Amino acid sequence: MRNNRATMNCPAVYRVRVQGSIPLDWSPRLMGMNITTSNDADNDQSTLVGRLPDQAALSGVLNTLYDTQFPVLSVECLEVG
């Protein structure tokens, strides 16, 4: 039986949207998350989707985005377990 509640120590699938175009070859640097980009004339955005082992890994991804100056627009937990 799968737990539907997020915890600090359980795996989950996350979607993170950021402003700017993240290079596709950065996936290993971002815990293997899949990267897609949308290039709009006014607003480039990238979306990362992937299963992370816990929220410490999510924090690592967010810190990498911060360190490389990609503003985070949203973070969603899509699936727990």
A tleap script that builds the chain and sets N, CA, C and O, in Angstrom:
source leaprc.protein.ff14SB
mol = sequence {
  NMET ARG ASN ASN ARG ALA THR MET ASN CYS
  PRO ALA VAL TYR ARG VAL ARG VAL GLN GLY
  SER ILE PRO LEU ASP TRP SER PRO ARG LEU
  MET GLY MET ASN ILE THR THR SER ASN ASP
  ALA ASP ASN ASP GLN SER THR LEU VAL GLY
  ARG LEU PRO ASP GLN ALA ALA LEU SER GLY
  VAL LEU ASN THR LEU TYR ASP THR GLN PHE
  PRO VAL LEU SER VAL GLU CYS LEU GLU VAL
  CGLY
}
set mol.1.N position { 0.837 -1.180 0.000 }
set mol.1.CA position { 0.000 0.000 0.000 }
set mol.1.C position { 0.883 1.245 0.000 }
set mol.1.O position { 1.838 1.334 0.771 }
set mol.2.N position { 0.568 2.179 -0.845 }
set mol.2.CA position { 1.334 3.422 -0.939 }
set mol.2.C position { 0.790 4.484 -0.006 }
set mol.2.O position { -0.421 4.661 0.129 }
set mol.3.N position { 1.701 5.181 0.626 }
set mol.3.CA position { 1.327 6.288 1.501 }
set mol.3.C position { 1.104 7.517 0.629 }
set mol.3.O position { 1.965 7.857 -0.182 }
set mol.4.N position { -0.029 8.189 0.778 }
set mol.4.CA position { -0.339 9.367 -0.020 }
set mol.4.C position { 0.198 10.652 0.587 }
set mol.4.O position { 0.047 11.725 0.002 }
set mol.5.N position { 0.815 10.556 1.737 }
set mol.5.CA position { 1.316 11.747 2.422 }
set mol.5.C position { 2.807 11.893 2.222 }
set mol.5.O position { 3.570 10.937 2.361 }
set mol.6.N position { 3.206 13.104 1.895 }
set mol.6.CA position { 4.638 13.381 1.744 }
set mol.6.C position { 5.296 13.400 3.118 }
set mol.6.O position { 4.717 13.880 4.093 }
set mol.7.N position { 6.502 12.876 3.179 }
set mol.7.CA position { 7.313 12.975 4.390 }
set mol.7.C position { 8.702 13.442 3.972 }
set mol.7.O position { 9.014 13.499 2.782 }
set mol.8.N position { 9.510 13.765 4.928 }
set mol.8.CA position { 10.864 14.243 4.639 }
set mol.8.C position { 11.751 13.148 4.045 }
set mol.8.O position { 12.695 13.443 3.311 }
set mol.9.N position { 11.447 11.880 4.362 }
set mol.9.CA position { 12.358 10.785 4.031 }
set mol.9.C position { 11.854 9.818 2.977 }
set mol.9.O position { 12.483 8.782 2.760 }
set mol.10.N position { 10.750 10.111 2.315 }
set mol.10.CA position { 10.246 9.166 1.320 }
set mol.10.C position { 10.471 9.705 -0.097 }
set mol.10.O position { 10.547 10.916 -0.300 }
set mol.11.N position { 10.575 8.803 -1.066 }
set mol.11.CA position { 10.736 9.251 -2.444 }
set mol.11.C position { 9.446 9.890 -2.959 }
set mol.11.O position { 8.352 9.577 -2.490 }
set mol.12.N position { 9.594 10.777 -3.918 }
set mol.12.CA position { 8.443 11.436 -4.532 }
set mol.12.C position { 8.851 11.966 -5.895 }
set mol.12.O position { 10.030 12.185 -6.174 }
set mol.13.N position { 7.847 12.166 -6.737 }
set mol.13.CA position { 8.055 12.779 -8.038 }
set mol.13.C position { 7.732 14.257 -7.907 }
set mol.13.O position { 6.665 14.635 -7.422 }
set mol.14.N position { 8.673 15.089 -8.350 }
set mol.14.CA position { 8.508 16.535 -8.258 }
set mol.14.C position { 8.551 17.178 -9.633 }
set mol.14.O position { 9.198 16.680 -10.554 }
set mol.15.N position { 7.835 18.310 -9.751 }
set mol.15.CA position { 7.935 19.166 -10.929 }
set mol.15.C position { 8.370 20.544 -10.437 }
set mol.15.O position { 7.726 21.148 -9.580 }
set mol.16.N position { 9.473 21.024 -10.996 }
set mol.16.CA position { 10.030 22.329 -10.620 }
set mol.16.C position { 10.076 23.184 -11.881 }
set mol.16.O position { 10.672 22.787 -12.882 }
set mol.17.N position { 9.452 24.351 -11.834 }
set mol.17.CA position { 9.497 25.290 -12.968 }
set mol.17.C position { 10.406 26.451 -12.606 }
set mol.17.O position { 10.330 26.990 -11.502 }
set mol.18.N position { 11.271 26.833 -13.544 }
set mol.18.CA position { 12.194 27.945 -13.318 }
set mol.18.C position { 12.163 28.898 -14.502 }
set mol.18.O position { 11.777 28.537 -15.614 }
set mol.19.N position { 12.577 30.109 -14.230 }
set mol.19.CA position { 12.732 31.107 -15.283 }
set mol.19.C position { 14.090 30.902 -15.936 }
set mol.19.O position { 15.102 30.782 -15.245 }
set mol.20.N position { 14.116 30.862 -17.255 }
set mol.20.CA position { 15.362 30.692 -17.984 }
set mol.20.C position { 15.462 29.320 -18.621 }
set mol.20.O position { 14.688 28.418 -18.302 }
set mol.21.N position { 16.412 29.170 -19.514 }
set mol.21.CA position { 16.622 27.911 -20.234 }
set mol.21.C position { 17.788 27.147 -19.621 }
set mol.21.O position { 18.943 27.559 -19.734 }
set mol.22.N position { 17.475 26.037 -18.975 }
set mol.22.CA position { 18.503 25.182 -18.398 }
set mol.22.C position { 19.022 24.261 -19.506 }
set mol.22.O position { 18.220 23.641 -20.205 }
set mol.23.N position { 20.327 24.159 -19.680 }
set mol.23.CA position { 20.875 23.245 -20.690 }
set mol.23.C position { 20.443 21.799 -20.403 }
set mol.23.O position { 20.460 21.358 -19.253 }
set mol.24.N position { 20.059 21.072 -21.447 }
set mol.24.CA position { 19.575 19.704 -21.281 }
set mol.24.C position { 20.637 18.783 -20.700 }
set mol.24.O position { 20.297 17.802 -20.037 }
set mol.25.N position { 21.922 19.075 -20.931 }
set mol.25.CA position { 22.983 18.210 -20.403 }
set mol.25.C position { 23.237 18.422 -18.907 }
set mol.25.O position { 24.141 17.806 -18.341 }
set mol.26.N position { 22.453 19.281 -18.267 }
set mol.26.CA position { 22.551 19.478 -16.822 }
set mol.26.C position { 21.758 18.437 -16.038 }
set mol.26.O position { 21.791 18.465 -14.808 }
set mol.27.N position { 21.062 17.537 -16.681 }
set mol.27.CA position { 20.245 16.558 -15.980 }
set mol.27.C position { 21.028 15.814 -14.890 }
set mol.27.O position { 20.515 15.691 -13.778 }
set mol.28.N position { 22.246 15.309 -15.150 }
set mol.28.CA position { 22.986 14.631 -14.078 }
set mol.28.C position { 23.286 15.555 -12.893 }
set mol.28.O position { 23.295 15.117 -11.742 }
set mol.29.N position { 23.525 16.805 -13.180 }
set mol.29.CA position { 23.806 17.797 -12.135 }
set mol.29.C position { 22.570 18.062 -11.268 }
set mol.29.O position { 22.683 18.513 -10.128 }
set mol.30.N position { 21.391 17.774 -11.827 }
set mol.30.CA position { 20.119 18.028 -11.140 }
set mol.30.C position { 19.430 16.715 -10.780 }
set mol.30.O position { 18.219 16.574 -10.946 }
set mol.31.N position { 20.210 15.759 -10.286 }
set mol.31.CA position { 19.712 14.472 -9.772 }
set mol.31.C position { 18.971 13.656 -10.828 }
set mol.31.O position { 18.074 12.882 -10.494 }
set mol.32.N position { 19.339 13.824 -12.100 }
set mol.32.CA position { 18.737 13.036 -13.162 }
set mol.32.C position { 17.348 13.477 -13.580 }
set mol.32.O position { 16.662 12.761 -14.310 }
set mol.33.N position { 16.924 14.652 -13.125 }
set mol.33.CA position { 15.590 15.125 -13.498 }
set mol.33.C position { 15.538 15.396 -15.006 }
set mol.33.O position { 16.518 15.837 -15.606 }
set mol.34.N position { 14.371 15.123 -15.602 }
set mol.34.CA position { 14.157 15.412 -17.018 }
set mol.34.C position { 13.929 16.903 -17.183 }
set mol.34.O position { 13.187 17.509 -16.410 }
set mol.35.N position { 14.563 17.498 -18.184 }
set mol.35.CA position { 14.490 18.939 -18.413 }
set mol.35.C position { 13.781 19.197 -19.729 }
set mol.35.O position { 14.129 18.621 -20.759 }
set mol.36.N position { 12.784 20.068 -19.687 }
set mol.36.CA position { 12.169 20.569 -20.910 }
set mol.36.C position { 12.189 22.089 -20.838 }
set mol.36.O position { 12.091 22.672 -19.759 }
set mol.37.N position { 12.317 22.719 -21.992 }
set mol.37.CA position { 12.339 24.180 -22.036 }
set mol.37.C position { 11.279 24.676 -22.993 }
set mol.37.O position { 10.942 24.015 -23.975 }
set mol.38.N position { 10.758 25.858 -22.687 }
set mol.38.CA position { 9.840 26.532 -23.597 }
set mol.38.C position { 10.422 27.910 -23.861 }
set mol.38.O position { 10.686 28.682 -22.939 }
set mol.39.N position { 10.613 28.195 -25.119 }
set mol.39.CA position { 11.214 29.463 -25.511 }
set mol.39.C position { 10.148 30.377 -26.080 }
set mol.39.O position { 9.799 30.302 -27.259 }
set mol.40.N position { 9.649 31.225 -25.234 }
set mol.40.CA position { 8.672 32.234 -25.616 }
set mol.40.C position { 9.436 33.522 -25.885 }
set mol.40.O position { 10.491 33.741 -25.289 }
set mol.41.N position { 8.948 34.352 -26.741 }
set mol.41.CA position { 9.645 35.599 -27.077 }
set mol.41.C position { 9.906 36.453 -25.840 }
set mol.41.O position { 10.925 37.140 -25.761 }
set mol.42.N position { 8.996 36.411 -24.885 }
set mol.42.CA position { 9.130 37.257 -23.699 }
set mol.42.C position { 9.639 36.536 -22.463 }
set mol.42.O position { 10.137 37.174 -21.536 }
set mol.43.N position { 9.518 35.191 -22.437 }
set mol.43.CA position { 9.757 34.507 -21.173 }
set mol.43.C position { 10.211 33.071 -21.394 }
set mol.43.O position { 9.378 32.201 -21.647 }
set mol.44.N position { 11.508 32.802 -21.304 }
set mol.44.CA position { 12.014 31.431 -21.370 }
set mol.44.C position { 11.785 30.757 -20.025 }
set mol.44.O position { 12.034 31.349 -18.974 }
set mol.45.N position { 11.313 29.521 -20.064 }
set mol.45.CA position { 11.112 28.749 -18.846 }
set mol.45.C position { 11.599 27.333 -19.061 }
set mol.45.O position { 11.599 26.820 -20.180 }
set mol.46.N position { 12.016 26.707 -17.966 }
set mol.46.CA position { 12.395 25.295 -17.982 }
set mol.46.C position { 11.576 24.573 -16.924 }
set mol.46.O position { 11.244 25.133 -15.879 }
set mol.47.N position { 11.262 23.325 -17.218 }
set mol.47.CA position { 10.532 22.479 -16.278 }
set mol.47.C position { 11.362 21.226 -16.024 }
set mol.47.O position { 11.813 20.563 -16.959 }
set mol.48.N position { 11.555 20.917 -14.757 }
set mol.48.CA position { 12.268 19.713 -14.335 }
set mol.48.C position { 11.246 18.758 -13.729 }
set mol.48.O position { 10.436 19.165 -12.896 }
set mol.49.N position { 11.278 17.501 -14.138 }
set mol.49.CA position { 10.389 16.492 -13.564 }
set mol.49.C position { 11.219 15.255 -13.279 }
set mol.49.O position { 11.994 14.801 -14.120 }
set mol.50.N position { 11.044 14.713 -12.074 }
set mol.50.CA position { 11.760 13.492 -11.753 }
set mol.50.C position { 11.481 12.993 -10.354 }
set mol.50.O position { 10.987 13.719 -9.492 }
set mol.51.N position { 11.817 11.727 -10.158 }
set mol.51.CA position { 11.671 11.095 -8.838 }
set mol.51.C position { 12.940 11.356 -8.045 }
set mol.51.O position { 14.049 11.089 -8.508 }
set mol.52.N position { 12.758 11.879 -6.853 }
set mol.52.CA position { 13.879 12.140 -5.954 }
set mol.52.C position { 13.720 11.262 -4.719 }
set mol.52.O position { 12.596 10.978 -4.306 }
set mol.53.N position { 14.832 10.827 -4.122 }
set mol.53.CA position { 14.752 9.883 -3.008 }
set mol.53.C position { 14.178 10.462 -1.722 }
set mol.53.O position { 13.625 9.725 -0.905 }
set mol.54.N position { 14.302 11.767 -1.535 }
set mol.54.CA position { 13.791 12.401 -0.325 }
set mol.54.C position { 13.846 13.923 -0.495 }
set mol.54.O position { 14.284 14.426 -1.530 }
set mol.55.N position { 13.397 14.643 0.530 }
set mol.55.CA position { 13.375 16.095 0.405 }
set mol.55.C position { 14.761 16.715 0.538 }
set mol.55.O position { 14.948 17.869 0.153 }
set mol.56.N position { 15.726 15.994 1.066 }
set mol.56.CA position { 17.106 16.497 1.070 }
set mol.56.C position { 17.609 16.607 -0.372 }
set mol.56.O position { 18.306 17.560 -0.721 }
set mol.57.N position { 17.250 15.627 -1.208 }
set mol.57.CA position { 17.631 15.683 -2.624 }
set mol.57.C position { 16.932 16.846 -3.315 }
set mol.57.O position { 17.539 17.535 -4.135 }
set mol.58.N position { 15.667 17.070 -2.992 }
set mol.58.CA position { 14.942 18.222 -3.545 }
set mol.58.C position { 15.642 19.513 -3.147 }
set mol.58.O position { 15.796 20.414 -3.971 }
set mol.59.N position { 16.059 19.607 -1.912 }
set mol.59.CA position { 16.786 20.789 -1.443 }
set mol.59.C position { 18.079 20.972 -2.225 }
set mol.59.O position { 18.444 22.101 -2.551 }
set mol.60.N position { 18.772 19.889 -2.529 }
set mol.60.CA position { 20.002 19.962 -3.316 }
set mol.60.C position { 19.739 20.500 -4.709 }
set mol.60.O position { 20.508 21.317 -5.215 }
set mol.61.N position { 18.647 20.046 -5.341 }
set mol.61.CA position { 18.288 20.552 -6.671 }
set mol.61.C position { 17.979 22.047 -6.593 }
set mol.61.O position { 18.453 22.829 -7.417 }
set mol.62.N position { 17.192 22.431 -5.611 }
set mol.62.CA position { 16.830 23.847 -5.462 }
set mol.62.C position { 18.061 24.706 -5.172 }
set mol.62.O position { 18.160 25.826 -5.673 }
set mol.63.N position { 18.995 24.197 -4.374 }
set mol.63.CA position { 20.231 24.943 -4.098 }
set mol.63.C position { 21.075 25.104 -5.356 }
set mol.63.O position { 21.675 26.157 -5.570 }
set mol.64.N position { 21.127 24.061 -6.195 }
set mol.64.CA position { 21.860 24.166 -7.459 }
set mol.64.C position { 21.235 25.230 -8.347 }
set mol.64.O position { 21.943 26.027 -8.964 }
set mol.65.N position { 19.909 25.241 -8.412 }
set mol.65.CA position { 19.225 26.267 -9.209 }
set mol.65.C position { 19.514 27.664 -8.668 }
set mol.65.O position { 19.730 28.597 -9.440 }
set mol.66.N position { 19.517 27.808 -7.358 }
set mol.66.CA position { 19.824 29.093 -6.735 }
set mol.66.C position { 21.262 29.516 -7.045 }
set mol.66.O position { 21.516 30.657 -7.432 }
set mol.67.N position { 22.193 28.581 -6.868 }
set mol.67.CA position { 23.612 28.893 -7.094 }
set mol.67.C position { 23.901 29.283 -8.537 }
set mol.67.O position { 24.820 30.057 -8.803 }
set mol.68.N position { 23.113 28.744 -9.474 }
set mol.68.CA position { 23.327 29.046 -10.888 }
set mol.68.C position { 22.366 30.126 -11.394 }
set mol.68.O position { 22.271 30.375 -12.596 }
set mol.69.N position { 21.667 30.753 -10.467 }
set mol.69.CA position { 20.818 31.933 -10.705 }
set mol.69.C position { 19.645 31.671 -11.644 }
set mol.69.O position { 19.367 32.464 -12.543 }
set mol.70.N position { 18.958 30.545 -11.423 }
set mol.70.CA position { 17.704 30.275 -12.114 }
set mol.70.C position { 16.567 30.491 -11.111 }
set mol.70.O position { 16.390 29.666 -10.214 }
set mol.71.N position { 15.790 31.573 -11.235 }
set mol.71.CA position { 14.698 31.824 -10.297 }
set mol.71.C position { 13.629 30.725 -10.362 }
set mol.71.O position { 13.150 30.379 -11.441 }
set mol.72.N position { 13.267 30.187 -9.204 }
set mol.72.CA position { 12.262 29.146 -9.107 }
set mol.72.C position { 10.870 29.781 -9.165 }
set mol.72.O position { 10.570 30.705 -8.409 }
set mol.73.N position { 10.030 29.280 -10.062 }
set mol.73.CA position { 8.660 29.771 -10.203 }
set mol.73.C position { 7.666 28.926 -9.424 }
set mol.73.O position { 6.704 29.451 -8.864 }
set mol.74.N position { 7.898 27.602 -9.387 }
set mol.74.CA position { 6.993 26.732 -8.634 }
set mol.74.C position { 7.656 25.386 -8.371 }
set mol.74.O position { 8.550 24.958 -9.101 }
set mol.75.N position { 7.193 24.730 -7.307 }
set mol.75.CA position { 7.619 23.373 -6.958 }
set mol.75.C position { 6.355 22.607 -6.611 }
set mol.75.O position { 5.575 23.039 -5.762 }
set mol.76.N position { 6.150 21.455 -7.276 }
set mol.76.CA position { 4.972 20.635 -7.007 }
set mol.76.C position { 5.391 19.199 -6.736 }
set mol.76.O position { 6.284 18.662 -7.391 }
set mol.77.N position { 4.737 18.594 -5.768 }
set mol.77.CA position { 4.886 17.168 -5.520 }
set mol.77.C position { 3.776 16.475 -6.300 }
set mol.77.O position { 2.595 16.657 -6.002 }
set mol.78.N position { 4.158 15.677 -7.305 }
set mol.78.CA position { 3.173 15.041 -8.177 }
set mol.78.C position { 2.743 13.656 -7.697 }
set mol.78.O position { 1.608 13.237 -7.923 }
set mol.79.N position { 3.653 12.954 -7.038 }
set mol.79.CA position { 3.367 11.582 -6.590 }
set mol.79.C position { 4.274 11.247 -5.432 }
set mol.79.O position { 5.466 11.551 -5.462 }
set mol.80.N position { 3.725 10.627 -4.419 }
set mol.80.CA position { 4.503 10.217 -3.248 }
set mol.80.C position { 4.681 8.708 -3.291 }
set mol.80.O position { 3.764 7.961 -3.633 }
set mol.81.N position { 5.888 8.282 -2.933 }
set mol.81.CA position { 6.154 6.849 -2.837 }
set mol.81.C position { 6.983 6.315 -3.948 }
set mol.81.O position { 7.276 5.120 -3.980 }
savepdb mol mol.pdb
quit
